[in-house]
Amino acid sequence: MSVTNPVHLILTAVGSVAVTVAALGHYGYLHVARPEDALLLAEFTMLKTVPGEDYRVSLKPASQVAQCIDGVLVLFDTEQKGLTGVLVDQRRQAVRCPGQETPRGER
């Protein structure tokens, strides 16, 4: 009876994983997120409007543009083409668009 060398099995396993990852990356099924791919919610602040009180905002527009898609607010970055995302709160709940029917939970 022959004894299999464990080094060959380990090298085969490592090689198989490397070839699989390379193939997935080549065909576009693997995406490695970079820090510049994400916009943090902390970068946005809601200004509460109170009747009779003034508030000031910058005349220079933000580099993001919002659009309502399927009832949720989607942000598009104008500086980095292809960078899009859904605006969510701290509990990862999507911010709904005005005028859209929002689901109501039981209280």
Backbone as XML, in Angstrom:
<?xml version="1.0"?>
<chain id="A" units="angstrom">
  <residue number="1" name="MET">
    <atom name="N" x="0.840" y="-1.164" z="0.000"/>
    <atom name="CA" x="0.000" y="0.000" z="0.000"/>
    <atom name="C" x="0.894" y="1.239" z="0.000"/>
  </residue>
  <residue number="2" name="SER">
    <atom name="N" x="0.575" y="2.218" z="-0.824"/>
    <atom name="CA" x="1.409" y="3.415" z="-0.920"/>
    <atom name="C" x="0.920" y="4.479" z="0.054"/>
  </residue>
  <residue number="3" name="VAL">
    <atom name="N" x="1.868" y="5.243" z="0.559"/>
    <atom name="CA" x="1.564" y="6.317" z="1.495"/>
    <atom name="C" x="1.625" y="7.626" z="0.717"/>
  </residue>
  <residue number="4" name="THR">
    <atom name="N" x="0.545" y="8.427" z="0.812"/>
    <atom name="CA" x="0.483" y="9.699" z="0.103"/>
    <atom name="C" x="1.207" y="10.764" z="0.906"/>
  </residue>
  <residue number="5" name="ASN">
    <atom name="N" x="2.030" y="11.519" z="0.224"/>
    <atom name="CA" x="2.780" y="12.588" z="0.863"/>
    <atom name="C" x="1.838" y="13.762" z="1.140"/>
  </residue>
  <residue number="6" name="PRO">
    <atom name="N" x="1.672" y="14.206" z="2.399"/>
    <atom name="CA" x="0.739" y="15.306" z="2.707"/>
    <atom name="C" x="1.164" y="16.638" z="2.088"/>
  </residue>
  <residue number="7" name="VAL">
    <atom name="N" x="2.427" y="16.811" z="1.778"/>
    <atom name="CA" x="2.880" y="18.054" z="1.169"/>
    <atom name="C" x="2.235" y="18.233" z="-0.203"/>
  </residue>
  <residue number="8" name="HIS">
    <atom name="N" x="2.087" y="17.151" z="-0.963"/>
    <atom name="CA" x="1.448" y="17.226" z="-2.273"/>
    <atom name="C" x="-0.028" y="17.621" z="-2.149"/>
  </residue>
  <residue number="9" name="LEU">
    <atom name="N" x="-0.701" y="17.082" z="-1.133"/>
    <atom name="CA" x="-2.112" y="17.431" z="-0.922"/>
    <atom name="C" x="-2.264" y="18.909" z="-0.545"/>
  </residue>
  <residue number="10" name="ILE">
    <atom name="N" x="-1.393" y="19.399" z="0.303"/>
    <atom name="CA" x="-1.460" y="20.800" z="0.728"/>
    <atom name="C" x="-1.168" y="21.721" z="-0.454"/>
  </residue>
  <residue number="11" name="LEU">
    <atom name="N" x="-0.156" y="21.411" z="-1.239"/>
    <atom name="CA" x="0.167" y="22.232" z="-2.409"/>
    <atom name="C" x="-0.963" y="22.209" z="-3.437"/>
  </residue>
  <residue number="12" name="THR">
    <atom name="N" x="-1.600" y="21.055" z="-3.614"/>
    <atom name="CA" x="-2.735" y="20.962" z="-4.535"/>
    <atom name="C" x="-3.902" y="21.817" z="-4.050"/>
  </residue>
  <residue number="13" name="ALA">
    <atom name="N" x="-4.187" y="21.795" z="-2.747"/>
    <atom name="CA" x="-5.288" y="22.592" z="-2.193"/>
    <atom name="C" x="-5.004" y="24.089" z="-2.354"/>
  </residue>
  <residue number="14" name="VAL">
    <atom name="N" x="-3.799" y="24.511" z="-2.015"/>
    <atom name="CA" x="-3.438" y="25.927" z="-2.137"/>
    <atom name="C" x="-3.481" y="26.362" z="-3.600"/>
  </residue>
  <residue number="15" name="GLY">
    <atom name="N" x="-2.976" y="25.535" z="-4.491"/>
    <atom name="CA" x="-3.012" y="25.853" z="-5.923"/>
    <atom name="C" x="-4.422" y="25.938" z="-6.457"/>
  </residue>
  <residue number="16" name="SER">
    <atom name="N" x="-5.297" y="25.029" z="-6.006"/>
    <atom name="CA" x="-6.692" y="25.062" z="-6.453"/>
    <atom name="C" x="-7.385" y="26.347" z="-6.010"/>
  </residue>
  <residue number="17" name="VAL">
    <atom name="N" x="-7.149" y="26.758" z="-4.777"/>
    <atom name="CA" x="-7.758" y="28.002" z="-4.280"/>
    <atom name="C" x="-7.225" y="29.197" z="-5.063"/>
  </residue>
  <residue number="18" name="ALA">
    <atom name="N" x="-5.938" y="29.231" z="-5.336"/>
    <atom name="CA" x="-5.348" y="30.353" z="-6.073"/>
    <atom name="C" x="-5.900" y="30.434" z="-7.491"/>
  </residue>
  <residue number="19" name="VAL">
    <atom name="N" x="-6.031" y="29.297" z="-8.165"/>
    <atom name="CA" x="-6.569" y="29.294" z="-9.529"/>
    <atom name="C" x="-8.038" y="29.700" z="-9.522"/>
  </residue>
  <residue number="20" name="THR">
    <atom name="N" x="-8.799" y="29.255" z="-8.528"/>
    <atom name="CA" x="-10.217" y="29.619" z="-8.434"/>
    <atom name="C" x="-10.379" y="31.125" z="-8.217"/>
  </residue>
  <residue number="21" name="VAL">
    <atom name="N" x="-9.602" y="31.700" z="-7.308"/>
    <atom name="CA" x="-9.686" y="33.141" z="-7.044"/>
    <atom name="C" x="-9.271" y="33.926" z="-8.288"/>
  </residue>
  <residue number="22" name="ALA">
    <atom name="N" x="-8.229" y="33.470" z="-8.977"/>
    <atom name="CA" x="-7.788" y="34.158" z="-10.195"/>
    <atom name="C" x="-8.856" y="34.101" z="-11.281"/>
  </residue>
  <residue number="23" name="ALA">
    <atom name="N" x="-9.518" y="32.967" z="-11.430"/>
    <atom name="CA" x="-10.573" y="32.831" z="-12.442"/>
    <atom name="C" x="-11.770" y="33.709" z="-12.096"/>
  </residue>
  <residue number="24" name="LEU">
    <atom name="N" x="-12.170" y="33.739" z="-10.824"/>
    <atom name="CA" x="-13.293" y="34.592" z="-10.415"/>
    <atom name="C" x="-12.973" y="36.067" z="-10.622"/>
  </residue>
  <residue number="25" name="GLY">
    <atom name="N" x="-11.749" y="36.460" z="-10.323"/>
    <atom name="CA" x="-11.348" y="37.846" z="-10.535"/>
    <atom name="C" x="-11.293" y="38.208" z="-12.005"/>
  </residue>
  <residue number="26" name="HIS">
    <atom name="N" x="-10.837" y="37.286" z="-12.834"/>
    <atom name="CA" x="-10.738" y="37.539" z="-14.271"/>
    <atom name="C" x="-12.108" y="37.744" z="-14.907"/>
  </residue>
  <residue number="27" name="TYR">
    <atom name="N" x="-13.091" y="36.961" z="-14.490"/>
    <atom name="CA" x="-14.428" y="37.053" z="-15.076"/>
    <atom name="C" x="-15.335" y="38.060" z="-14.367"/>
  </residue>
  <residue number="28" name="GLY">
    <atom name="N" x="-14.814" y="38.788" z="-13.393"/>
    <atom name="CA" x="-15.578" y="39.871" z="-12.771"/>
    <atom name="C" x="-16.499" y="39.459" z="-11.649"/>
  </residue>
  <residue number="29" name="TYR">
    <atom name="N" x="-16.356" y="38.250" z="-11.139"/>
    <atom name="CA" x="-17.209" y="37.803" z="-10.038"/>
    <atom name="C" x="-16.625" y="38.153" z="-8.678"/>
  </residue>
  <residue number="30" name="LEU">
    <atom name="N" x="-15.431" y="38.696" z="-8.659"/>
    <atom name="CA" x="-14.765" y="39.029" z="-7.412"/>
    <atom name="C" x="-14.515" y="40.531" z="-7.397"/>
  </residue>
  <residue number="31" name="HIS">
    <atom name="N" x="-15.000" y="41.199" z="-6.364"/>
    <atom name="CA" x="-14.798" y="42.643" z="-6.246"/>
    <atom name="C" x="-14.210" y="42.931" z="-4.876"/>
  </residue>
  <residue number="32" name="VAL">
    <atom name="N" x="-13.074" y="43.589" z="-4.839"/>
    <atom name="CA" x="-12.433" y="43.973" z="-3.589"/>
    <atom name="C" x="-12.785" y="45.432" z="-3.333"/>
  </residue>
  <residue number="33" name="ALA">
    <atom name="N" x="-13.484" y="45.682" z="-2.237"/>
    <atom name="CA" x="-13.919" y="47.037" z="-1.912"/>
    <atom name="C" x="-12.740" y="47.867" z="-1.428"/>
  </residue>
  <residue number="34" name="ARG">
    <atom name="N" x="-12.693" y="49.091" z="-1.885"/>
    <atom name="CA" x="-11.669" y="50.039" z="-1.469"/>
    <atom name="C" x="-12.321" y="51.097" z="-0.595"/>
  </residue>
  <residue number="35" name="PRO">
    <atom name="N" x="-11.567" y="51.770" z="0.242"/>
    <atom name="CA" x="-12.156" y="52.794" z="1.100"/>
    <atom name="C" x="-12.843" y="53.908" z="0.313"/>
  </residue>
  <residue number="36" name="GLU">
    <atom name="N" x="-12.327" y="54.245" z="-0.862"/>
    <atom name="CA" x="-12.950" y="55.312" z="-1.639"/>
    <atom name="C" x="-14.244" y="54.865" z="-2.316"/>
  </residue>
  <residue number="37" name="ASP">
    <atom name="N" x="-14.592" y="53.573" z="-2.227"/>
    <atom name="CA" x="-15.834" y="53.078" z="-2.800"/>
    <atom name="C" x="-17.034" y="53.337" z="-1.894"/>
  </residue>
  <residue number="38" name="ALA">
    <atom name="N" x="-16.817" y="53.779" z="-0.685"/>
    <atom name="CA" x="-17.917" y="53.951" z="0.264"/>
    <atom name="C" x="-17.987" y="55.392" z="0.743"/>
  </residue>
  <residue number="39" name="LEU">
    <atom name="N" x="-19.201" y="55.869" z="0.911"/>
    <atom name="CA" x="-19.439" y="57.156" z="1.543"/>
    <atom name="C" x="-20.075" y="56.872" z="2.896"/>
  </residue>
  <residue number="40" name="LEU">
    <atom name="N" x="-19.524" y="57.423" z="3.937"/>
    <atom name="CA" x="-20.055" y="57.185" z="5.267"/>
    <atom name="C" x="-21.270" y="58.059" z="5.510"/>
  </residue>
  <residue number="41" name="LEU">
    <atom name="N" x="-22.234" y="57.520" z="6.215"/>
    <atom name="CA" x="-23.422" y="58.290" z="6.555"/>
    <atom name="C" x="-23.055" y="59.490" z="7.420"/>
  </residue>
  <residue number="42" name="ALA">
    <atom name="N" x="-21.965" y="59.399" z="8.155"/>
    <atom name="CA" x="-21.532" y="60.493" z="9.017"/>
    <atom name="C" x="-21.170" y="61.737" z="8.216"/>
  </residue>
  <residue number="43" name="GLU">
    <atom name="N" x="-20.943" y="61.589" z="6.932"/>
    <atom name="CA" x="-20.607" y="62.737" z="6.108"/>
    <atom name="C" x="-21.838" y="63.580" z="5.786"/>
  </residue>
  <residue number="44" name="PHE">
    <atom name="N" x="-23.010" y="63.101" z="6.116"/>
    <atom name="CA" x="-24.248" y="63.806" z="5.823"/>
    <atom name="C" x="-24.936" y="64.192" z="7.122"/>
  </residue>
  <residue number="45" name="THR">
    <atom name="N" x="-25.563" y="65.369" z="7.109"/>
    <atom name="CA" x="-26.282" y="65.861" z="8.275"/>
    <atom name="C" x="-27.625" y="66.398" z="7.813"/>
  </residue>
  <residue number="46" name="MET">
    <atom name="N" x="-28.661" y="66.084" z="8.563"/>
    <atom name="CA" x="-29.979" y="66.603" z="8.234"/>
    <atom name="C" x="-30.185" y="67.911" z="8.982"/>
  </residue>
  <residue number="47" name="LEU">
    <atom name="N" x="-30.551" y="68.952" z="8.254"/>
    <atom name="CA" x="-30.868" y="70.230" z="8.867"/>
    <atom name="C" x="-32.371" y="70.298" z="9.073"/>
  </residue>
  <residue number="48" name="LYS">
    <atom name="N" x="-32.783" y="70.393" z="10.317"/>
    <atom name="CA" x="-34.204" y="70.480" z="10.624"/>
    <atom name="C" x="-34.689" y="71.888" z="10.328"/>
  </residue>
  <residue number="49" name="THR">
    <atom name="N" x="-35.748" y="71.983" z="9.549"/>
    <atom name="CA" x="-36.304" y="73.285" z="9.214"/>
    <atom name="C" x="-37.429" y="73.614" z="10.189"/>
  </residue>
  <residue number="50" name="VAL">
    <atom name="N" x="-37.310" y="74.776" z="10.793"/>
    <atom name="CA" x="-38.305" y="75.252" z="11.745"/>
    <atom name="C" x="-38.909" y="76.514" z="11.159"/>
  </residue>
  <residue number="51" name="PRO">
    <atom name="N" x="-40.244" y="76.595" z="11.093"/>
    <atom name="CA" x="-40.872" y="77.797" z="10.531"/>
    <atom name="C" x="-40.433" y="79.053" z="11.283"/>
  </residue>
  <residue number="52" name="GLY">
    <atom name="N" x="-40.030" y="80.054" z="10.525"/>
    <atom name="CA" x="-39.618" y="81.325" z="11.104"/>
    <atom name="C" x="-38.142" y="81.422" z="11.423"/>
  </residue>
  <residue number="53" name="GLU">
    <atom name="N" x="-37.410" y="80.311" z="11.345"/>
    <atom name="CA" x="-35.975" y="80.338" z="11.624"/>
    <atom name="C" x="-35.193" y="80.172" z="10.325"/>
  </residue>
  <residue number="54" name="ASP">
    <atom name="N" x="-34.091" y="80.916" z="10.233"/>
    <atom name="CA" x="-33.235" y="80.836" z="9.061"/>
    <atom name="C" x="-32.152" y="79.784" z="9.284"/>
  </residue>
  <residue number="55" name="TYR">
    <atom name="N" x="-31.719" y="79.190" z="8.215"/>
    <atom name="CA" x="-30.567" y="78.295" z="8.270"/>
    <atom name="C" x="-29.713" y="78.581" z="7.046"/>
  </residue>
  <residue number="56" name="ARG">
    <atom name="N" x="-28.437" y="78.303" z="7.166"/>
    <atom name="CA" x="-27.505" y="78.621" z="6.089"/>
    <atom name="C" x="-26.900" y="77.341" z="5.525"/>
  </residue>
  <residue number="57" name="VAL">
    <atom name="N" x="-26.783" y="77.327" z="4.221"/>
    <atom name="CA" x="-26.110" y="76.225" z="3.531"/>
    <atom name="C" x="-25.144" y="76.832" z="2.524"/>
  </residue>
  <residue number="58" name="SER">
    <atom name="N" x="-24.173" y="76.059" z="2.140"/>
    <atom name="CA" x="-23.187" y="76.517" z="1.174"/>
    <atom name="C" x="-23.819" y="76.641" z="-0.209"/>
  </residue>
  <residue number="59" name="LEU">
    <atom name="N" x="-23.361" y="77.627" z="-0.969"/>
    <atom name="CA" x="-23.847" y="77.774" z="-2.338"/>
    <atom name="C" x="-23.235" y="76.728" z="-3.270"/>
  </residue>
  <residue number="60" name="LYS">
    <atom name="N" x="-22.074" y="76.192" z="-2.870"/>
    <atom name="CA" x="-21.424" y="75.164" z="-3.678"/>
    <atom name="C" x="-22.150" y="73.830" z="-3.458"/>
  </residue>
  <residue number="61" name="PRO">
    <atom name="N" x="-22.612" y="73.184" z="-4.528"/>
    <atom name="CA" x="-23.346" y="71.929" z="-4.347"/>
    <atom name="C" x="-22.423" y="70.773" z="-3.971"/>
  </residue>
  <residue number="62" name="ALA">
    <atom name="N" x="-22.994" y="69.769" z="-3.342"/>
    <atom name="CA" x="-22.244" y="68.571" z="-2.983"/>
    <atom name="C" x="-21.899" y="67.784" z="-4.247"/>
  </residue>
  <residue number="63" name="SER">
    <atom name="N" x="-20.937" y="66.894" z="-4.121"/>
    <atom name="CA" x="-20.532" y="66.094" z="-5.285"/>
    <atom name="C" x="-21.434" y="64.880" z="-5.476"/>
  </residue>
  <residue number="64" name="GLN">
    <atom name="N" x="-22.484" y="64.756" z="-4.674"/>
    <atom name="CA" x="-23.441" y="63.667" z="-4.828"/>
    <atom name="C" x="-24.773" y="64.209" z="-5.324"/>
  </residue>
  <residue number="65" name="VAL">
    <atom name="N" x="-25.445" y="63.399" z="-6.148"/>
    <atom name="CA" x="-26.772" y="63.732" z="-6.662"/>
    <atom name="C" x="-27.697" y="62.604" z="-6.241"/>
  </residue>
  <residue number="66" name="ALA">
    <atom name="N" x="-28.868" y="62.952" z="-5.731"/>
    <atom name="CA" x="-29.824" y="61.942" z="-5.268"/>
    <atom name="C" x="-30.931" y="61.754" z="-6.286"/>
  </residue>
  <residue number="67" name="GLN">
    <atom name="N" x="-31.400" y="60.522" z="-6.378"/>
    <atom name="CA" x="-32.507" y="60.193" z="-7.279"/>
    <atom name="C" x="-33.347" y="59.119" z="-6.615"/>
  </residue>
  <residue number="68" name="CYS">
    <atom name="N" x="-34.657" y="59.191" z="-6.828"/>
    <atom name="CA" x="-35.568" y="58.199" z="-6.273"/>
    <atom name="C" x="-35.669" y="57.024" z="-7.239"/>
  </residue>
  <residue number="69" name="ILE">
    <atom name="N" x="-35.280" y="55.843" z="-6.786"/>
    <atom name="CA" x="-35.364" y="54.627" z="-7.596"/>
    <atom name="C" x="-36.036" y="53.556" z="-6.754"/>
  </residue>
  <residue number="70" name="ASP">
    <atom name="N" x="-37.153" y="53.061" z="-7.228"/>
    <atom name="CA" x="-37.917" y="52.018" z="-6.537"/>
    <atom name="C" x="-38.251" y="52.394" z="-5.098"/>
  </residue>
  <residue number="71" name="GLY">
    <atom name="N" x="-38.532" y="53.672" z="-4.863"/>
    <atom name="CA" x="-38.969" y="54.110" z="-3.543"/>
    <atom name="C" x="-37.868" y="54.371" z="-2.537"/>
  </residue>
  <residue number="72" name="VAL">
    <atom name="N" x="-36.601" y="54.236" z="-2.916"/>
    <atom name="CA" x="-35.505" y="54.526" z="-1.998"/>
    <atom name="C" x="-34.613" y="55.608" z="-2.601"/>
  </residue>
  <residue number="73" name="LEU">
    <atom name="N" x="-33.922" y="56.323" z="-1.747"/>
    <atom name="CA" x="-33.055" y="57.414" z="-2.182"/>
    <atom name="C" x="-31.678" y="56.860" z="-2.534"/>
  </residue>
  <residue number="74" name="VAL">
    <atom name="N" x="-31.299" y="57.002" z="-3.801"/>
    <atom name="CA" x="-30.025" y="56.501" z="-4.294"/>
    <atom name="C" x="-29.123" y="57.696" z="-4.585"/>
  </residue>
  <residue number="75" name="LEU">
    <atom name="N" x="-27.872" y="57.622" z="-4.106"/>
    <atom name="CA" x="-26.906" y="58.694" z="-4.321"/>
    <atom name="C" x="-25.942" y="58.307" z="-5.425"/>
  </residue>
  <residue number="76" name="PHE">
    <atom name="N" x="-25.669" y="59.252" z="-6.306"/>
    <atom name="CA" x="-24.693" y="59.078" z="-7.371"/>
    <atom name="C" x="-23.583" y="60.093" z="-7.146"/>
  </residue>
  <residue number="77" name="ASP">
    <atom name="N" x="-22.333" y="59.670" z="-7.192"/>
    <atom name="CA" x="-21.201" y="60.577" z="-7.029"/>
    <atom name="C" x="-20.827" y="61.131" z="-8.395"/>
  </residue>
  <residue number="78" name="THR">
    <atom name="N" x="-20.735" y="62.456" z="-8.499"/>
    <atom name="CA" x="-20.419" y="63.079" z="-9.780"/>
    <atom name="C" x="-18.919" y="63.143" z="-10.045"/>
  </residue>
  <residue number="79" name="GLU">
    <atom name="N" x="-18.092" y="62.980" z="-9.000"/>
    <atom name="CA" x="-16.647" y="63.028" z="-9.182"/>
    <atom name="C" x="-16.073" y="61.666" z="-9.554"/>
  </residue>
  <residue number="80" name="GLN">
    <atom name="N" x="-16.626" y="60.598" z="-8.986"/>
    <atom name="CA" x="-16.157" y="59.246" z="-9.276"/>
    <atom name="C" x="-17.278" y="58.522" z="-10.016"/>
  </residue>
  <residue number="81" name="LYS">
    <atom name="N" x="-17.148" y="58.436" z="-11.319"/>
    <atom name="CA" x="-18.189" y="57.815" z="-12.134"/>
    <atom name="C" x="-18.367" y="56.356" z="-11.727"/>
  </residue>
  <residue number="82" name="GLY">
    <atom name="N" x="-19.595" y="55.932" z="-11.668"/>
    <atom name="CA" x="-19.891" y="54.554" z="-11.316"/>
    <atom name="C" x="-20.071" y="54.319" z="-9.833"/>
  </residue>
  <residue number="83" name="LEU">
    <atom name="N" x="-19.801" y="55.331" z="-8.999"/>
    <atom name="CA" x="-19.967" y="55.170" z="-7.559"/>
    <atom name="C" x="-21.393" y="55.545" z="-7.186"/>
  </residue>
  <residue number="84" name="THR">
    <atom name="N" x="-22.173" y="54.568" z="-6.783"/>
    <atom name="CA" x="-23.554" y="54.793" z="-6.371"/>
    <atom name="C" x="-23.794" y="54.083" z="-5.052"/>
  </residue>
  <residue number="85" name="GLY">
    <atom name="N" x="-24.831" y="54.486" z="-4.366"/>
    <atom name="CA" x="-25.175" y="53.833" z="-3.110"/>
    <atom name="C" x="-26.536" y="54.272" z="-2.630"/>
  </residue>
  <residue number="86" name="VAL">
    <atom name="N" x="-27.091" y="53.486" z="-1.730"/>
    <atom name="CA" x="-28.388" y="53.770" z="-1.135"/>
    <atom name="C" x="-28.143" y="54.450" z="0.207"/>
  </residue>
  <residue number="87" name="LEU">
    <atom name="N" x="-28.848" y="55.531" z="0.472"/>
    <atom name="CA" x="-28.714" y="56.240" z="1.738"/>
    <atom name="C" x="-29.482" y="55.472" z="2.809"/>
  </residue>
  <residue number="88" name="VAL">
    <atom name="N" x="-28.794" y="55.115" z="3.895"/>
    <atom name="CA" x="-29.399" y="54.352" z="4.990"/>
    <atom name="C" x="-29.127" y="55.063" z="6.304"/>
  </residue>
  <residue number="89" name="ASP">
    <atom name="N" x="-29.915" y="54.718" z="7.331"/>
    <atom name="CA" x="-29.683" y="55.272" z="8.665"/>
    <atom name="C" x="-28.745" y="54.351" z="9.445"/>
  </residue>
  <residue number="90" name="GLN">
    <atom name="N" x="-28.565" y="54.638" z="10.742"/>
    <atom name="CA" x="-27.612" y="53.867" z="11.530"/>
    <atom name="C" x="-28.044" y="52.415" z="11.711"/>
  </residue>
  <residue number="91" name="ARG">
    <atom name="N" x="-29.305" y="52.096" z="11.473"/>
    <atom name="CA" x="-29.786" y="50.714" z="11.551"/>
    <atom name="C" x="-29.877" y="50.059" z="10.180"/>
  </residue>
  <residue number="92" name="ARG">
    <atom name="N" x="-29.236" y="50.674" z="9.189"/>
    <atom name="CA" x="-29.178" y="50.188" z="7.810"/>
    <atom name="C" x="-30.567" y="50.088" z="7.174"/>
  </residue>
  <residue number="93" name="GLN">
    <atom name="N" x="-31.460" y="50.994" z="7.563"/>
    <atom name="CA" x="-32.784" y="51.092" z="6.958"/>
    <atom name="C" x="-32.709" y="52.137" z="5.858"/>
  </residue>
  <residue number="94" name="ALA">
    <atom name="N" x="-33.219" y="51.800" z="4.685"/>
    <atom name="CA" x="-33.137" y="52.697" z="3.536"/>
    <atom name="C" x="-33.999" y="53.931" z="3.748"/>
  </residue>
  <residue number="95" name="VAL">
    <atom name="N" x="-33.478" y="55.077" z="3.339"/>
    <atom name="CA" x="-34.222" y="56.332" z="3.389"/>
    <atom name="C" x="-35.183" y="56.343" z="2.207"/>
  </residue>
  <residue number="96" name="ARG">
    <atom name="N" x="-36.464" y="56.509" z="2.488"/>
    <atom name="CA" x="-37.501" y="56.480" z="1.456"/>
    <atom name="C" x="-37.625" y="57.832" z="0.775"/>
  </residue>
  <residue number="97" name="CYS">
    <atom name="N" x="-38.143" y="57.816" z="-0.441"/>
    <atom name="CA" x="-38.344" y="59.043" z="-1.212"/>
    <atom name="C" x="-39.675" y="59.683" z="-0.847"/>
  </residue>
  <residue number="98" name="PRO">
    <atom name="N" x="-39.737" y="61.022" z="-0.872"/>
    <atom name="CA" x="-41.020" y="61.685" z="-0.608"/>
    <atom name="C" x="-42.004" y="61.408" z="-1.738"/>
  </residue>
  <residue number="99" name="GLY">
    <atom name="N" x="-43.254" y="61.288" z="-1.367"/>
    <atom name="CA" x="-44.281" y="61.032" z="-2.375"/>
    <atom name="C" x="-44.450" y="59.567" z="-2.683"/>
  </residue>
  <residue number="100" name="GLN">
    <atom name="N" x="-43.553" y="58.741" z="-2.196"/>
    <atom name="CA" x="-43.654" y="57.304" z="-2.408"/>
    <atom name="C" x="-44.411" y="56.702" z="-1.232"/>
  </residue>
  <residue number="101" name="GLU">
    <atom name="N" x="-45.177" y="55.686" z="-1.498"/>
    <atom name="CA" x="-45.885" y="55.020" z="-0.414"/>
    <atom name="C" x="-44.885" y="54.217" z="0.403"/>
  </residue>
  <residue number="102" name="THR">
    <atom name="N" x="-44.847" y="54.514" z="1.708"/>
    <atom name="CA" x="-43.900" y="53.831" z="2.574"/>
    <atom name="C" x="-44.602" y="52.724" z="3.360"/>
  </residue>
  <residue number="103" name="PRO">
    <atom name="N" x="-43.945" y="51.586" z="3.533"/>
    <atom name="CA" x="-44.567" y="50.521" z="4.328"/>
    <atom name="C" x="-44.691" y="50.937" z="5.782"/>
  </residue>
  <residue number="104" name="ARG">
    <atom name="N" x="-45.804" y="50.636" z="6.392"/>
    <atom name="CA" x="-46.050" y="51.013" z="7.776"/>
    <atom name="C" x="-45.984" y="49.763" z="8.659"/>
  </residue>
  <residue number="105" name="GLY">
    <atom name="N" x="-45.180" y="49.848" z="9.710"/>
    <atom name="CA" x="-45.084" y="48.729" z="10.666"/>
    <atom name="C" x="-46.156" y="48.864" z="11.720"/>
  </residue>
  <residue number="106" name="GLU">
    <atom name="N" x="-46.513" y="47.757" z="12.330"/>
    <atom name="CA" x="-47.504" y="47.768" z="13.402"/>
    <atom name="C" x="-46.857" y="48.278" z="14.671"/>
  </residue>
  <residue number="107" name="ARG">
    <atom name="N" x="-47.575" y="49.085" z="15.422"/>
    <atom name="CA" x="-47.028" y="49.626" z="16.669"/>
    <atom name="C" x="-47.772" y="49.110" z="17.833"/>
  </residue>
</chain>
